[in-house]
Amino acid sequence: MGAHQRFGRIAGLSDKEMKDLVALSPDRFARREQVALQWVKTYLLYEGTMPDPVLNTDFEGLYASTERVDIFAVFKLMLFFNMLASTINK
């Protein structure tokens, strides 16, 4: 079992919920959650550029600036610890 699965289980996620997160199935999340998850995924994949202006507008419209800062902070912390764990495991 990989680290992501272990952390998902610790957080109380079922196997199905973890698969839904990986797939980002739109029918599995409320619109607000779907937009935040897609925004984070896009930000990560495109290294900070946002090729989809509609997604960015939706994200800004659905979340207050303080919430966006919180989402970004959690994303950066997760990325940092993921990279740290990958470095230590080599």
N, CA, C and O atoms as CSV, one atom per row, in Angstrom:
chain,resi,resn,atom,element,x,y,z
A,1,MET,N,N,0.847,-1.179,0.000
A,1,MET,CA,C,0.000,0.000,0.000
A,1,MET,C,C,0.887,1.236,0.000
A,1,MET,O,O,1.826,1.341,0.790
A,2,GLY,N,N,0.580,2.170,-0.895
A,2,GLY,CA,C,1.368,3.387,-0.993
A,2,GLY,C,C,1.013,4.390,0.088
A,2,GLY,O,O,0.011,4.256,0.790
A,3,ALA,N,N,1.863,5.399,0.198
A,3,ALA,CA,C,1.670,6.433,1.221
A,3,ALA,C,C,0.341,7.154,1.048
A,3,ALA,O,O,-0.330,7.458,2.034
A,4,HIS,N,N,-0.044,7.429,-0.183
A,4,HIS,CA,C,-1.296,8.146,-0.410
A,4,HIS,C,C,-2.491,7.323,0.076
A,4,HIS,O,O,-3.418,7.863,0.681
A,5,GLN,N,N,-2.463,6.029,-0.188
A,5,GLN,CA,C,-3.549,5.174,0.289
A,5,GLN,C,C,-3.561,5.106,1.813
A,5,GLN,O,O,-4.626,5.148,2.429
A,6,ARG,N,N,-2.394,5.004,2.414
A,6,ARG,CA,C,-2.329,4.973,3.888
A,6,ARG,C,C,-2.903,6.255,4.472
A,6,ARG,O,O,-3.697,6.208,5.412
A,7,PHE,N,N,-2.508,7.395,3.926
A,7,PHE,CA,C,-3.021,8.671,4.435
A,7,PHE,C,C,-4.521,8.793,4.190
A,7,PHE,O,O,-5.250,9.323,5.029
A,8,GLY,N,N,-4.980,8.304,3.046
A,8,GLY,CA,C,-6.412,8.322,2.770
A,8,GLY,C,C,-7.179,7.484,3.773
A,8,GLY,O,O,-8.242,7.886,4.246
A,9,ARG,N,N,-6.642,6.324,4.096
A,9,ARG,CA,C,-7.295,5.459,5.089
A,9,ARG,C,C,-7.286,6.114,6.475
A,9,ARG,O,O,-8.273,6.054,7.207
A,10,ILE,N,N,-6.162,6.735,6.819
A,10,ILE,CA,C,-6.073,7.439,8.115
A,10,ILE,C,C,-7.131,8.536,8.168
A,10,ILE,O,O,-7.724,8.780,9.219
A,11,ALA,N,N,-7.365,9.197,7.039
A,11,ALA,CA,C,-8.368,10.266,6.973
A,11,ALA,C,C,-9.789,9.716,6.931
A,11,ALA,O,O,-10.756,10.478,6.963
A,12,GLY,N,N,-9.915,8.395,6.858
A,12,GLY,CA,C,-11.239,7.778,6.877
A,12,GLY,C,C,-11.874,7.581,5.515
A,12,GLY,O,O,-13.075,7.328,5.424
A,13,LEU,N,N,-11.079,7.693,4.443
A,13,LEU,CA,C,-11.621,7.516,3.098
A,13,LEU,C,C,-11.703,6.040,2.734
A,13,LEU,O,O,-10.813,5.257,3.067
A,14,SER,N,N,-12.766,5.675,2.056
A,14,SER,CA,C,-12.901,4.311,1.548
A,14,SER,C,C,-12.110,4.194,0.243
A,14,SER,O,O,-11.670,5.198,-0.316
A,15,ASP,N,N,-11.934,2.965,-0.235
A,15,ASP,CA,C,-11.252,2.758,-1.516
A,15,ASP,C,C,-11.998,3.485,-2.636
A,15,ASP,O,O,-11.375,4.079,-3.516
A,16,LYS,N,N,-13.324,3.437,-2.601
A,16,LYS,CA,C,-14.128,4.099,-3.619
A,16,LYS,C,C,-13.931,5.615,-3.572
A,16,LYS,O,O,-13.804,6.255,-4.616
A,17,GLU,N,N,-13.904,6.186,-2.383
A,17,GLU,CA,C,-13.697,7.631,-2.255
A,17,GLU,C,C,-12.317,8.039,-2.770
A,17,GLU,O,O,-12.168,9.098,-3.380
A,18,MET,N,N,-11.312,7.202,-2.526
A,18,MET,CA,C,-9.972,7.513,-3.031
A,18,MET,C,C,-9.941,7.441,-4.557
A,18,MET,O,O,-9.304,8.269,-5.208
A,19,LYS,N,N,-10.633,6.448,-5.127
A,19,LYS,CA,C,-10.702,6.350,-6.592
A,19,LYS,C,C,-11.425,7.554,-7.174
A,19,LYS,O,O,-11.027,8.077,-8.215
A,20,ASP,N,N,-12.493,7.999,-6.501
A,20,ASP,CA,C,-13.224,9.182,-6.968
A,20,ASP,C,C,-12.333,10.418,-6.954
A,20,ASP,O,O,-12.414,11.255,-7.853
A,21,LEU,N,N,-11.486,10.532,-5.938
A,21,LEU,CA,C,-10.568,11.672,-5.872
A,21,LEU,C,C,-9.585,11.654,-7.024
A,21,LEU,O,O,-9.312,12.690,-7.629
A,22,VAL,N,N,-9.055,10.487,-7.329
A,22,VAL,CA,C,-8.087,10.384,-8.414
A,22,VAL,C,C,-8.759,10.724,-9.746
A,22,VAL,O,O,-8.187,11.437,-10.570
A,23,ALA,N,N,-9.959,10.218,-9.949
A,23,ALA,CA,C,-10.665,10.446,-11.213
A,23,ALA,C,C,-11.310,11.830,-11.279
A,23,ALA,O,O,-11.628,12.314,-12.365
A,24,LEU,N,N,-11.504,12.464,-10.129
A,24,LEU,CA,C,-12.224,13.745,-10.040
A,24,LEU,C,C,-13.572,13.659,-10.744
A,24,LEU,O,O,-13.949,14.553,-11.501
A,25,SER,N,N,-14.284,12.580,-10.488
A,25,SER,CA,C,-15.600,12.368,-11.092
A,25,SER,C,C,-16.554,13.497,-10.711
A,25,SER,O,O,-16.843,13.683,-9.528
A,26,PRO,N,N,-17.046,14.249,-11.686
A,26,PRO,CA,C,-17.927,15.384,-11.380
A,26,PRO,C,C,-19.197,14.990,-10.637
A,26,PRO,O,O,-19.723,15.777,-9.850
A,27,ASP,N,N,-19.693,13.785,-10.880
A,27,ASP,CA,C,-20.924,13.358,-10.225
A,27,ASP,C,C,-20.697,12.921,-8.770
A,27,ASP,O,O,-21.659,12.621,-8.062
A,28,ARG,N,N,-19.465,12.884,-8.329
A,28,ARG,CA,C,-19.150,12.438,-6.963
A,28,ARG,C,C,-18.908,13.583,-5.989
A,28,ARG,O,O,-18.802,13.359,-4.783
A,29,PHE,N,N,-18.820,14.800,-6.498
A,29,PHE,CA,C,-18.518,15.948,-5.650
A,29,PHE,C,C,-19.508,17.067,-5.921
A,29,PHE,O,O,-20.000,17.224,-7.038
A,30,ALA,N,N,-19.790,17.836,-4.892
A,30,ALA,CA,C,-20.582,19.045,-5.080
A,30,ALA,C,C,-19.805,19.970,-6.016
A,30,ALA,O,O,-18.578,19.902,-6.092
A,31,ARG,N,N,-20.519,20.818,-6.716
A,31,ARG,CA,C,-19.855,21.714,-7.690
A,31,ARG,C,C,-18.712,22.496,-7.068
A,31,ARG,O,O,-17.641,22.618,-7.661
A,32,ARG,N,N,-18.938,23.021,-5.879
A,32,ARG,CA,C,-17.916,23.826,-5.206
A,32,ARG,C,C,-16.640,23.002,-4.972
A,32,ARG,O,O,-15.534,23.472,-5.235
A,33,GLU,N,N,-16.807,21.778,-4.479
A,33,GLU,CA,C,-15.650,20.907,-4.240
A,33,GLU,C,C,-14.974,20.531,-5.558
A,33,GLU,O,O,-13.747,20.517,-5.658
A,34,GLN,N,N,-15.790,20.226,-6.565
A,34,GLN,CA,C,-15.256,19.848,-7.870
A,34,GLN,C,C,-14.386,20.956,-8.442
A,34,GLN,O,O,-13.305,20.694,-8.968
A,35,VAL,N,N,-14.854,22.183,-8.340
A,35,VAL,CA,C,-14.090,23.322,-8.870
A,35,VAL,C,C,-12.770,23.473,-8.118
A,35,VAL,O,O,-11.729,23.688,-8.739
A,36,ALA,N,N,-12.797,23.364,-6.800
A,36,ALA,CA,C,-11.559,23.507,-6.019
A,36,ALA,C,C,-10.562,22.397,-6.362
A,36,ALA,O,O,-9.376,22.665,-6.552
A,37,LEU,N,N,-11.039,21.164,-6.441
A,37,LEU,CA,C,-10.151,20.042,-6.767
A,37,LEU,C,C,-9.573,20.192,-8.171
A,37,LEU,O,O,-8.386,19.951,-8.388
A,38,GLN,N,N,-10.415,20.590,-9.118
A,38,GLN,CA,C,-9.940,20.770,-10.496
A,38,GLN,C,C,-8.963,21.938,-10.584
A,38,GLN,O,O,-7.987,21.875,-11.332
A,39,TRP,N,N,-9.217,22.997,-9.828
A,39,TRP,CA,C,-8.325,24.159,-9.830
A,39,TRP,C,C,-6.939,23.754,-9.329
A,39,TRP,O,O,-5.926,24.108,-9.932
A,40,VAL,N,N,-6.901,23.010,-8.219
A,40,VAL,CA,C,-5.613,22.572,-7.664
A,40,VAL,C,C,-4.889,21.663,-8.645
A,40,VAL,O,O,-3.684,21.805,-8.856
A,41,LYS,N,N,-5.618,20.734,-9.242
A,41,LYS,CA,C,-4.999,19.823,-10.211
A,41,LYS,C,C,-4.430,20.601,-11.401
A,41,LYS,O,O,-3.307,20.343,-11.833
A,42,THR,N,N,-5.200,21.546,-11.924
A,42,THR,CA,C,-4.751,22.344,-13.061
A,42,THR,C,C,-3.549,23.202,-12.681
A,42,THR,O,O,-2.591,23.300,-13.446
A,43,TYR,N,N,-3.594,23.820,-11.515
A,43,TYR,CA,C,-2.478,24.654,-11.050
A,43,TYR,C,C,-1.200,23.821,-10.973
A,43,TYR,O,O,-0.129,24.273,-11.379
A,44,LEU,N,N,-1.321,22.612,-10.455
A,44,LEU,CA,C,-0.158,21.731,-10.333
A,44,LEU,C,C,0.354,21.289,-11.706
A,44,LEU,O,O,1.553,21.355,-11.977
A,45,LEU,N,N,-0.549,20.843,-12.559
A,45,LEU,CA,C,-0.140,20.335,-13.873
A,45,LEU,C,C,0.472,21.409,-14.768
A,45,LEU,O,O,1.384,21.130,-15.547
A,46,TYR,N,N,-0.030,22.632,-14.655
A,46,TYR,CA,C,0.450,23.709,-15.523
A,46,TYR,C,C,1.373,24.682,-14.795
A,46,TYR,O,O,1.608,25.800,-15.254
A,47,GLU,N,N,1.892,24.235,-13.650
A,47,GLU,CA,C,2.903,24.967,-12.879
A,47,GLU,C,C,2.528,26.419,-12.632
A,47,GLU,O,O,3.335,27.326,-12.834
A,48,GLY,N,N,1.292,26.628,-12.191
A,48,GLY,CA,C,0.882,27.962,-11.788
A,48,GLY,C,C,0.162,28.771,-12.843
A,48,GLY,O,O,-0.447,29.793,-12.525
A,49,THR,N,N,0.217,28.340,-14.088
A,49,THR,CA,C,-0.556,29.052,-15.104
A,49,THR,C,C,-1.944,28.404,-15.162
A,49,THR,O,O,-2.102,27.218,-14.873
A,50,MET,N,N,-2.920,29.187,-15.532
A,50,MET,CA,C,-4.290,28.679,-15.569
A,50,MET,C,C,-4.802,28.784,-17.000
A,50,MET,O,O,-5.306,29.832,-17.404
A,51,PRO,N,N,-4.672,27.678,-17.789
A,51,PRO,CA,C,-5.069,27.737,-19.188
A,51,PRO,C,C,-6.586,27.838,-19.386
A,51,PRO,O,O,-7.046,28.171,-20.479
A,52,ASP,N,N,-7.353,27.555,-18.348
A,52,ASP,CA,C,-8.807,27.604,-18.447
A,52,ASP,C,C,-9.337,28.787,-17.638
A,52,ASP,O,O,-9.533,28.665,-16.428
A,53,PRO,N,N,-9.572,29.928,-18.288
A,53,PRO,CA,C,-10.021,31.109,-17.542
A,53,PRO,C,C,-11.380,30.909,-16.874
A,53,PRO,O,O,-11.660,31.534,-15.851
A,54,VAL,N,N,-12.219,30.056,-17.432
A,54,VAL,CA,C,-13.534,29.794,-16.830
A,54,VAL,C,C,-13.357,29.098,-15.479
A,54,VAL,O,O,-14.042,29.430,-14.512
A,55,LEU,N,N,-12.449,28.144,-15.419
A,55,LEU,CA,C,-12.178,27.454,-14.158
A,55,LEU,C,C,-11.680,28.437,-13.107
A,55,LEU,O,O,-12.118,28.391,-11.958
A,56,ASN,N,N,-10.787,29.309,-13.485
A,56,ASN,CA,C,-10.255,30.295,-12.558
A,56,ASN,C,C,-11.363,31.252,-12.074
A,56,ASN,O,O,-11.430,31.586,-10.891
A,57,THR,N,N,-12.210,31.675,-12.986
A,57,THR,CA,C,-13.327,32.556,-12.631
A,57,THR,C,C,-14.299,31.848,-11.698
A,57,THR,O,O,-14.774,32.437,-10.727
A,58,ASP,N,N,-14.594,30.583,-11.992
A,58,ASP,CA,C,-15.474,29.803,-11.117
A,58,ASP,C,C,-14.882,29.676,-9.723
A,58,ASP,O,O,-15.582,29.857,-8.727
A,59,PHE,N,N,-13.594,29.366,-9.652
A,59,PHE,CA,C,-12.909,29.210,-8.366
A,59,PHE,C,C,-12.984,30.505,-7.567
A,59,PHE,O,O,-13.295,30.491,-6.376
A,60,GLU,N,N,-12.701,31.613,-8.221
A,60,GLU,CA,C,-12.735,32.908,-7.532
A,60,GLU,C,C,-14.156,33.292,-7.132
A,60,GLU,O,O,-14.355,33.964,-6.119
A,61,GLY,N,N,-15.139,32.875,-7.913
A,61,GLY,CA,C,-16.526,33.200,-7.596
A,61,GLY,C,C,-17.121,32.350,-6.490
A,61,GLY,O,O,-18.011,32.800,-5.768
A,62,LEU,N,N,-16.635,31.120,-6.352
A,62,LEU,CA,C,-17.194,30.202,-5.362
A,62,LEU,C,C,-16.520,30.295,-3.995
A,62,LEU,O,O,-17.085,29.858,-2.993
A,63,TYR,N,N,-15.327,30.857,-3.952
A,63,TYR,CA,C,-14.564,30.924,-2.701
A,63,TYR,C,C,-14.140,32.354,-2.410
A,63,TYR,O,O,-13.682,33.077,-3.295
A,64,ALA,N,N,-14.300,32.741,-1.164
A,64,ALA,CA,C,-13.808,34.049,-0.717
A,64,ALA,C,C,-12.284,34.047,-0.785
A,64,ALA,O,O,-11.661,32.985,-0.815
A,65,SER,N,N,-11.693,35.220,-0.810
A,65,SER,CA,C,-10.224,35.290,-0.939
A,65,SER,C,C,-9.530,34.552,0.207
A,65,SER,O,O,-8.497,33.919,-0.014
A,66,THR,N,N,-10.066,34.617,1.410
A,66,THR,CA,C,-9.443,33.904,2.536
A,66,THR,C,C,-9.531,32.393,2.346
A,66,THR,O,O,-8.606,31.668,2.711
A,67,GLU,N,N,-10.633,31.917,1.781
A,67,GLU,CA,C,-10.768,30.480,1.513
A,67,GLU,C,C,-9.795,30.040,0.422
A,67,GLU,O,O,-9.210,28.959,0.503
A,68,ARG,N,N,-9.625,30.874,-0.590
A,68,ARG,CA,C,-8.676,30.545,-1.663
A,68,ARG,C,C,-7.251,30.460,-1.116
A,68,ARG,O,O,-6.475,29.590,-1.512
A,69,VAL,N,N,-6.918,31.369,-0.205
A,69,VAL,CA,C,-5.590,31.333,0.420
A,69,VAL,C,C,-5.433,30.041,1.223
A,69,VAL,O,O,-4.375,29.414,1.184
A,70,ASP,N,N,-6.464,29.647,1.939
A,70,ASP,CA,C,-6.410,28.406,2.721
A,70,ASP,C,C,-6.242,27.187,1.821
A,70,ASP,O,O,-5.437,26.305,2.117
A,71,ILE,N,N,-6.995,27.132,0.728
A,71,ILE,CA,C,-6.888,26.012,-0.215
A,71,ILE,C,C,-5.485,25.959,-0.808
A,71,ILE,O,O,-4.891,24.885,-0.914
A,72,PHE,N,N,-4.961,27.106,-1.192
A,72,PHE,CA,C,-3.623,27.162,-1.768
A,72,PHE,C,C,-2.572,26.730,-0.742
A,72,PHE,O,O,-1.626,26.023,-1.089
A,73,ALA,N,N,-2.729,27.148,0.514
A,73,ALA,CA,C,-1.776,26.780,1.567
A,73,ALA,C,C,-1.782,25.271,1.800
A,73,ALA,O,O,-0.724,24.657,1.937
A,74,VAL,N,N,-2.961,24.679,1.846
A,74,VAL,CA,C,-3.047,23.223,2.038
A,74,VAL,C,C,-2.415,22.510,0.852
A,74,VAL,O,O,-1.674,21.542,1.025
A,75,PHE,N,N,-2.706,22.984,-0.344
A,75,PHE,CA,C,-2.117,22.404,-1.547
A,75,PHE,C,C,-0.589,22.461,-1.487
A,75,PHE,O,O,0.078,21.463,-1.762
A,76,LYS,N,N,-0.036,23.612,-1.133
A,76,LYS,CA,C,1.421,23.767,-1.079
A,76,LYS,C,C,2.040,22.887,0.005
A,76,LYS,O,O,3.107,22.308,-0.197
A,77,LEU,N,N,1.371,22.787,1.156
A,77,LEU,CA,C,1.879,21.913,2.223
A,77,LEU,C,C,1.881,20.459,1.772
A,77,LEU,O,O,2.848,19.734,2.008
A,78,MET,N,N,0.810,20.035,1.130
A,78,MET,CA,C,0.752,18.656,0.640
A,78,MET,C,C,1.839,18.402,-0.402
A,78,MET,O,O,2.484,17.353,-0.386
A,79,LEU,N,N,2.040,19.343,-1.293
A,79,LEU,CA,C,3.077,19.209,-2.308
A,79,LEU,C,C,4.460,19.130,-1.657
A,79,LEU,O,O,5.280,18.292,-2.031
A,80,PHE,N,N,4.711,20.001,-0.690
A,80,PHE,CA,C,6.000,20.007,-0.004
A,80,PHE,C,C,6.272,18.661,0.665
A,80,PHE,O,O,7.340,18.077,0.478
A,81,PHE,N,N,5.318,18.176,1.435
A,81,PHE,CA,C,5.541,16.919,2.158
A,81,PHE,C,C,5.615,15.729,1.216
A,81,PHE,O,O,6.311,14.756,1.504
A,82,ASN,N,N,4.909,15.793,0.099
A,82,ASN,CA,C,5.011,14.748,-0.901
A,82,ASN,C,C,6.422,14.722,-1.489
A,82,ASN,O,O,7.015,13.654,-1.646
A,83,MET,N,N,6.951,15.893,-1.808
A,83,MET,CA,C,8.314,15.973,-2.361
A,83,MET,C,C,9.350,15.558,-1.315
A,83,MET,O,O,10.318,14.869,-1.633
A,84,LEU,N,N,9.142,15.979,-0.074
A,84,LEU,CA,C,10.056,15.590,0.997
A,84,LEU,C,C,10.079,14.081,1.183
A,84,LEU,O,O,11.149,13.484,1.298
A,85,ALA,N,N,8.908,13.464,1.213
A,85,ALA,CA,C,8.834,12.015,1.375
A,85,ALA,C,C,9.499,11.308,0.198
A,85,ALA,O,O,10.178,10.297,0.380
A,86,SER,N,N,9.306,11.837,-1.000
A,86,SER,CA,C,9.925,11.226,-2.180
A,86,SER,C,C,11.445,11.336,-2.106
A,86,SER,O,O,12.152,10.420,-2.524
A,87,THR,N,N,11.948,12.439,-1.583
A,87,THR,CA,C,13.390,12.633,-1.450
A,87,THR,C,C,13.976,11.690,-0.396
A,87,THR,O,O,15.041,11.105,-0.596
A,88,ILE,N,N,13.281,11.555,0.705
A,88,ILE,CA,C,13.762,10.694,1.794
A,88,ILE,C,C,13.742,9.242,1.384
A,88,ILE,O,O,14.624,8.477,1.775
A,89,ASN,N,N,12.751,8.844,0.602
A,89,ASN,CA,C,12.599,7.442,0.205
A,89,ASN,C,C,13.581,7.005,-0.876
A,89,ASN,O,O,13.624,5.824,-1.221
A,90,LYS,N,N,14.368,7.931,-1.417
A,90,LYS,CA,C,15.314,7.563,-2.486
A,90,LYS,C,C,16.624,7.120,-1.917
A,90,LYS,O,O,17.537,6.774,-2.666
